[in-house]
Protein backbone atom coordinates (compact mmCIF):
# COMPACT_ATOMS: atom_id res chain seq x y z
CA UNK A 1 0.00 0.00 0.00
CA UNK A 2 1.16 3.51 -0.81
CA UNK A 3 0.78 6.27 1.79
CA UNK A 4 -0.32 8.99 -0.61
CA UNK A 5 0.35 12.35 1.04
CA UNK A 6 -0.45 14.27 -2.12
CA UNK A 7 -3.99 12.86 -2.26
CA UNK A 8 -4.60 13.46 1.45
CA UNK A 9 -3.30 17.04 1.31
CA UNK A 10 -5.69 17.76 -1.57
CA UNK A 11 -8.66 16.56 0.49
CA UNK A 12 -7.54 18.70 3.43
CA UNK A 13 -7.22 21.68 1.10
CA UNK A 14 -11.00 21.95 0.72
CA UNK A 15 -11.42 21.75 4.50
CA UNK A 16 -8.95 24.60 4.94
CA UNK A 17 -10.71 26.70 2.31
CA UNK A 18 -14.08 26.29 4.02
CA UNK A 19 -12.60 27.10 7.44
CA UNK A 20 -10.75 30.18 6.17
CA UNK A 21 -13.91 31.52 4.49
CA UNK A 22 -15.85 31.04 7.73
CA UNK A 23 -13.15 32.79 9.79
CA UNK A 24 -13.02 35.66 7.34
CA UNK A 25 -16.78 36.12 7.60
CA UNK A 26 -16.59 36.22 11.40
CA UNK A 27 -13.46 38.33 11.88
CA UNK A 28 -13.19 40.41 8.72
CA UNK A 29 -9.88 39.02 7.53
CA UNK A 30 -8.14 35.78 6.66
CA UNK A 31 -5.25 34.28 8.67
CA UNK A 32 -1.90 35.79 7.67
CA UNK A 33 1.40 33.94 7.28
CA UNK A 34 4.74 35.73 6.97
CA UNK A 35 7.72 33.74 5.74
CA UNK A 36 11.30 34.97 6.07
CA UNK A 37 13.60 33.56 3.39
CA UNK A 38 17.29 34.39 3.66
CA UNK A 39 19.57 33.69 0.70
CA UNK A 40 18.95 31.71 -2.46
CA UNK A 41 19.12 28.08 -1.38
CA UNK A 42 17.35 26.21 -4.24
CA UNK A 43 15.56 23.70 -1.98
CA UNK A 44 14.34 26.48 0.32
CA UNK A 45 13.05 28.42 -2.68
CA UNK A 46 11.02 25.38 -3.75
CA UNK A 47 9.64 24.76 -0.26
CA UNK A 48 8.58 28.38 0.15
CA UNK A 49 6.97 28.31 -3.29
CA UNK A 50 4.85 25.30 -2.30
CA UNK A 51 3.78 27.04 0.90
CA UNK A 52 2.83 30.21 -1.00
CA UNK A 53 0.82 28.23 -3.54
CA UNK A 54 -1.20 26.34 -0.93
CA UNK A 55 -1.86 29.47 1.12
CA UNK A 56 -3.17 31.31 -1.93
CA UNK A 57 -5.37 28.38 -2.97
CA UNK A 58 -7.18 28.25 0.40
CA UNK A 59 -7.53 32.02 0.87
CA UNK A 60 -4.77 32.53 3.44
CA UNK A 61 -2.77 35.76 3.20
CA UNK A 62 0.87 34.91 2.50
CA UNK A 63 3.80 37.33 2.54
CA UNK A 64 7.41 36.32 1.85
CA UNK A 65 10.25 38.52 3.08
CA UNK A 66 13.19 37.70 0.79
CA UNK A 67 16.51 38.80 2.26
CA UNK A 68 20.02 38.63 0.85
CA UNK A 69 22.38 36.09 2.39
CA UNK A 70 24.54 39.02 3.47
CA UNK A 71 21.86 40.37 5.84
CA UNK A 72 23.14 41.12 9.34
CA UNK A 73 21.85 39.00 12.23
CA UNK A 74 20.66 42.13 14.08
CA UNK A 75 18.58 43.20 11.06
CA UNK A 76 16.99 39.75 10.80
CA UNK A 77 16.23 39.88 14.51
CA UNK A 78 14.59 43.31 14.09
CA UNK A 79 12.39 42.01 11.27
CA UNK A 80 11.20 39.07 13.38
CA UNK A 81 10.49 41.33 16.34
CA UNK A 82 8.51 43.74 14.13
CA UNK A 83 6.39 40.82 12.88
CA UNK A 84 5.83 39.74 16.48
CA UNK A 85 4.35 43.16 17.24
CA UNK A 86 2.16 43.32 14.12
CA UNK A 87 -1.43 42.34 15.00
CA UNK A 88 -2.11 41.54 11.35
CA UNK A 89 0.52 38.77 11.40
CA UNK A 90 -0.73 35.43 12.76
CA UNK A 91 2.09 33.08 11.86
CA UNK A 92 5.83 33.55 11.36
CA UNK A 93 8.13 31.06 9.66
CA UNK A 94 11.85 31.50 9.14
CA UNK A 95 12.89 29.07 6.41
CA UNK A 96 15.82 26.90 7.45
CA UNK A 97 18.68 26.28 6.96
CA UNK A 98 20.31 29.66 7.41
CA UNK A 99 23.18 30.72 5.09
CA UNK A 100 26.69 29.87 6.30
CA UNK A 101 27.30 33.38 7.67
CA UNK A 102 24.25 33.05 9.93
CA UNK A 103 24.74 29.44 11.09
CA UNK A 104 25.29 30.57 14.68
CA UNK A 105 22.17 32.75 14.68
CA UNK A 106 19.04 31.02 16.01
CA UNK A 107 16.00 32.87 14.63
CA UNK A 108 13.54 30.55 16.39
CA UNK A 109 14.25 31.97 19.83
CA UNK A 110 13.02 35.40 18.70
CA UNK A 111 9.66 34.26 17.27
CA UNK A 112 6.61 34.86 19.48
CA UNK A 113 5.48 31.44 20.75
CA UNK A 114 1.89 32.25 19.73
CA UNK A 115 3.04 32.97 16.16
CA UNK A 116 5.48 30.07 15.87
CA UNK A 117 3.70 28.30 13.03
CA UNK A 118 6.45 25.68 12.67
CA UNK A 119 6.16 24.73 16.35
CA UNK A 120 9.95 24.62 16.68
CA UNK A 121 10.66 27.27 19.30
CA UNK A 122 12.05 26.03 22.61
CA UNK A 123 8.86 26.95 24.47
CA UNK A 124 6.53 25.21 22.01
CA UNK A 125 8.78 22.12 21.97
CA UNK A 126 8.61 22.05 25.76
CA UNK A 127 4.86 22.64 25.83
CA UNK A 128 4.42 19.77 23.36
CA UNK A 129 5.56 17.32 26.05
CA UNK A 130 2.61 18.53 28.15
CA UNK A 131 0.26 18.54 25.11
CA UNK A 132 -0.09 22.32 25.47
CA UNK A 133 1.89 23.60 22.46
CA UNK A 134 0.37 26.41 20.40
CA UNK A 135 1.64 24.55 17.32
CA UNK A 136 3.55 21.31 16.86
CA UNK A 137 6.37 20.59 14.35
CA UNK A 138 4.85 20.23 10.90
CA UNK A 139 6.62 17.19 9.47
CA UNK A 140 6.10 14.76 12.37
CA UNK A 141 2.54 16.02 12.84
CA UNK A 142 1.92 15.41 9.13
CA UNK A 143 3.34 11.88 9.45
CA UNK A 144 0.91 11.05 12.26
CA UNK A 145 -2.01 12.37 10.19
CA UNK A 146 -0.86 10.38 7.16
CA UNK A 147 -0.73 7.16 9.19
CA UNK A 148 -4.12 7.73 10.79
CA UNK A 149 -5.79 8.64 7.49
CA UNK A 150 -4.62 5.29 6.12
CA UNK A 151 -6.08 3.51 9.15
CA UNK A 152 -2.72 2.38 10.49
CA UNK A 153 -3.17 1.79 14.19
CA UNK A 154 -0.06 3.17 15.91
CA UNK A 155 -0.89 1.96 19.41
CA UNK A 156 1.17 -1.05 20.42
CA UNK A 157 3.51 -0.91 17.43
CA UNK A 158 7.25 -1.26 17.80
CA UNK A 159 8.56 1.86 16.03
CA UNK A 160 12.03 2.99 14.98
CA UNK A 161 12.85 6.61 14.20
CA UNK A 162 16.06 7.02 12.20
CA UNK A 163 17.48 10.45 12.98
CA UNK A 164 17.41 12.69 16.05
CA UNK A 165 17.03 16.20 14.63
CA UNK A 166 14.98 18.80 16.50
CA UNK A 167 12.87 19.31 13.37
CA UNK A 168 11.85 15.67 12.83
CA UNK A 169 13.54 12.99 14.93
CA UNK A 170 12.93 14.07 18.51
CA UNK A 171 9.36 15.41 18.08
CA UNK A 172 8.51 12.37 15.93
CA UNK A 173 9.64 10.02 18.70
CA UNK A 174 7.53 11.89 21.24
CA UNK A 175 4.40 11.97 19.05
CA UNK A 176 4.64 8.23 18.41
CA UNK A 177 5.09 7.61 22.13
CA UNK A 178 2.03 9.76 22.79
CA UNK A 179 0.13 7.48 20.39
CA UNK A 180 1.25 4.52 22.56
CA UNK A 181 3.92 3.10 20.26
CA UNK A 182 7.15 1.74 21.75
CA UNK A 183 9.88 3.83 20.16
CA UNK A 184 13.59 3.38 19.50
CA UNK A 185 15.55 6.39 18.22
CA UNK A 186 18.39 5.36 15.91
CA UNK A 187 21.30 7.57 14.86
CA UNK A 188 24.86 7.49 13.53
CA UNK A 189 26.18 5.88 16.72
CA UNK A 190 23.48 3.19 16.97
CA UNK A 191 24.84 -0.34 17.01
CA UNK A 192 23.13 -3.17 15.11
CA UNK A 193 20.65 -0.84 13.43
CA UNK A 194 19.72 -3.59 10.95
CA UNK A 195 18.50 -5.77 13.82
CA UNK A 196 16.44 -2.91 15.26
CA UNK A 197 14.77 -2.16 11.93
CA UNK A 198 14.17 -5.84 11.17
CA UNK A 199 12.17 -6.18 14.39
CA UNK A 200 10.20 -2.92 13.97
CA UNK A 201 6.61 -2.65 12.74
CA UNK A 202 6.93 1.03 11.83
CA UNK A 203 10.02 2.88 10.58
CA UNK A 204 10.30 6.65 10.17
CA UNK A 205 13.35 7.33 8.01
CA UNK A 206 14.83 10.80 8.58
CA UNK A 207 18.50 9.90 8.32
CA UNK A 208 19.41 12.39 5.59
CA UNK A 209 21.09 9.59 3.60
CA UNK A 210 19.83 8.60 0.13
CA UNK A 211 18.36 5.08 -0.06
CA UNK A 212 19.69 4.23 3.41
CA UNK A 213 16.82 1.80 4.08
CA UNK A 214 16.11 -1.15 1.79
CA UNK A 215 13.85 -4.21 1.78
CA UNK A 216 16.49 -6.47 3.31
CA UNK A 217 16.44 -4.37 6.48
CA UNK A 218 12.69 -4.71 6.96
CA UNK A 219 10.25 -7.34 8.17
CA UNK A 220 7.20 -8.55 6.23
CA UNK A 221 4.20 -6.16 6.47
CA UNK A 222 6.31 -3.31 7.85
CA UNK A 223 5.19 0.31 7.46
CA UNK A 224 7.87 2.76 6.30
CA UNK A 225 7.53 6.54 6.22
CA UNK A 226 10.22 8.29 4.18
CA UNK A 227 11.02 11.82 5.37
CA UNK A 228 14.19 12.20 3.30
CA UNK A 229 14.47 14.00 -0.01
CA UNK A 230 17.53 14.07 -2.25
CA UNK A 231 18.43 14.62 -5.88
CA UNK A 232 19.59 11.28 -7.27
CA UNK A 233 22.32 10.75 -9.85
CA UNK A 234 19.70 10.67 -12.62
CA UNK A 235 18.30 14.00 -11.44
CA UNK A 236 15.14 12.43 -10.02
CA UNK A 237 14.04 13.04 -6.44
CA UNK A 238 14.65 10.11 -4.11
CA UNK A 239 14.27 9.56 -0.39
CA UNK A 240 16.06 7.86 2.48
CA UNK A 241 14.25 4.66 1.49
CA UNK A 242 14.76 2.47 -1.58
CA UNK A 243 11.31 0.95 -2.28
CA UNK A 244 12.60 -1.60 -4.79
CA UNK A 245 11.22 -5.04 -3.94
CA UNK A 246 8.81 -3.79 -1.27
CA UNK A 247 5.90 -5.66 -2.87
CA UNK A 248 7.69 -8.94 -2.13
CA UNK A 249 7.32 -8.24 1.60
CA UNK A 250 3.96 -6.44 1.42
CA UNK A 251 5.55 -3.29 2.80
CA UNK A 252 3.45 -0.14 3.13
CA UNK A 253 5.43 3.02 2.41
CA UNK A 254 5.28 6.72 1.58
CA UNK A 255 6.75 7.68 -1.82
CA UNK A 256 9.22 10.46 -2.59
CA UNK A 257 7.96 12.77 -3.90
CA UNK A 258 4.27 12.74 -3.00
CA UNK A 259 4.37 11.32 0.50
CA UNK A 260 5.48 13.34 3.53
CA UNK A 261 6.30 16.57 1.64
CA UNK A 262 2.71 17.57 0.79
CA UNK A 263 1.63 16.72 4.34
CA UNK A 264 4.30 19.00 5.83
CA UNK A 265 2.98 21.94 3.81
CA UNK A 266 -0.65 21.09 4.62
CA UNK A 267 0.15 20.86 8.33
CA UNK A 268 1.77 24.30 8.19
CA UNK A 269 -1.53 25.79 6.99
CA UNK A 270 -3.39 23.74 9.61
CA UNK A 271 -1.10 25.15 12.31
CA UNK A 272 -1.63 28.70 11.03
CA UNK A 273 -5.40 28.34 11.18
CA UNK A 274 -5.07 26.92 14.70
CA UNK A 275 -2.94 29.88 15.84
CA UNK A 276 -5.43 32.31 14.33
CA UNK A 277 -8.36 30.65 16.11
CA UNK A 278 -6.50 30.76 19.45
CA UNK A 279 -5.70 34.42 18.89
CA UNK A 280 -9.28 35.43 18.04
CA UNK A 281 -10.61 33.54 21.08
CA UNK A 282 -8.12 35.32 23.34
CA UNK A 283 -9.10 38.69 21.90
CA UNK A 284 -12.84 38.03 22.28
CA UNK A 285 -12.36 36.89 25.89
CA UNK A 286 -10.68 40.22 26.70
CA UNK A 287 -13.47 42.34 25.23
Secondary structure, DSSP 4 states (H G I P E B T S, - for coil): -B--HHHHHHHHHHHHHHHHHHHHHHHSS--EEEEEEES--HHHHHHHHHHHHHHHHHT-EEEEEEE-TT--HHHHHHHHHHHHH-TT--EEEE-SSPPGGGTT--GGGGS-GGGBTT--SHHHHHHHHTT--SS--HHHHHHHHHHHHTT---TT-EEEEE---TTTHHHHHHHHHHTT-EEEEE-TT-SSHHHHHHT-SEEEE--SSTT-B-GGGS-TT-EEEE---EE-TTS-EE-SB--TTGGGGT-EE--TTTSHHHHHHHHHHHHHHHHHHHHHHHHHHH-
